[in-house]
Amino acid sequence: MAKAIKRIALDRRVCVVRDSRIEVRPERMALIGPLIGLTISLALFVSVALFASELPVAALAAMLVPGLILGPVSGMGVVYSLVGNPVVIDARKQSATFQQGVLGLGLGTVELVPFWKIDRLEVQDLSLGEVEPSGPPPPLDLRAWDVVLIKQSGKELSVGQVIAANTPDLIDEGFDRALDVAEAIASMVGSEVVIAAAVEEPVEQTQGSAETPQEDPALPARPGSEAEGSQRA
């Protein structure tokens, strides 16, 4: 496989850009949860094997049933975190593939979009909820964007999200990451990028320069003004 040209961090995902392929995959930190679940499941199985002759049947069943459920689910989560790609844009196949999540191991196709059916890529504002907190305000004010692939039929497919703290530096950095992902995909599929999110423009200090200075009649005339008046007369 070709070496990655760029890696762009998304929310719980990472966009890997290559020469002819773009993959949106889970970040490596996503391995922690499934590994913990797999470890607990193995510990339960070992405990059942070691204490099978000492513990009552009800206790053994209480240990075995969670292990039977947690083990396969965690195992699929580990495989998905390692090889699963929720979104794949392949220039050789001329298609964008949206795949299943954890239970599907990131392998089953949910949506297959040929490049010629893609209308545009959009960077949209992502609502984080409008519920008023009942307790103290949250420590961070957040801003979020969603990178969306829009088909010619109008159907919207989310590629990934970016969340950043609502401070000038971090907002710019987060928006740039979302825009980089949209531009990389649009460049590969031969489409355009539309910014549907609200963009905060810096306040320009132009009031002073826009105003025309007026002369104070109490001040003496500027040099040359009397000469100009005499010439006009």
C-alpha positions, 0 to 999 in steps of 0.5 A: 500500500502506498505511503500516507501523504497526510494524516488529518485528525478528526473526532475519534477518527483520522483521515489518511490521504494517499496518492489514489486512496483516502481512508477515514479510520478509527484512531488508535485510541479506539483500541483501548475500550475493546482491549479492556473488554477482551481482557475482562472476558478472558479473565472471566473464562479463566476464573470459571475454569479455575473455580468450576469445582468450588463455586455454585452453578449460579455464580459460574453462570453469572461469570460465564454469560457476560464473558460469552457476550463481551468476548465476541463483541470486544474481539470485533471491536479490536478487529474494527479498530485495526483494519476497519475503514468507515469511509474509503475513497478510491480513485482506482475504483472511482467510488466512495464506500461507506462501510459498517461500524463495529458489528460489521467489522467495518467491512460490509458496504452501507453506501457505494457512491460512484464519483460521477454521482457526487455533487459536492463536499460541504463543511457544515456546522455541527450542532452539539445540542441546545439543552440548557445545563441545569448545573454549572456551565461546562468548562469549555465552549465547543464548536464543531463541524461536519464534513459531508459528501452530498450526492446529486440526488441530494442525499447527505453522507457524513465523512467525519466531524471535527470538534474544537474549543471555542477560542480564536486559535483553536477554532481556526485550527479545527476549521482548517482540519475540516476544510483540509479533509473536504478539499482532499476528497473533492480533489480526488473525486473531481468535485467542489467544496462548499462552506456552509458553516458560519465563518467568523471574519476578523474585525477590521479596524477600517473606521478611521481610514474610511472617514474623510478628515474634515478641516477645522475652520478655526485652524489656519489654511494649509499651504497652497490653499490661498494660492489655489483660491486666487487662481480660481478667482 
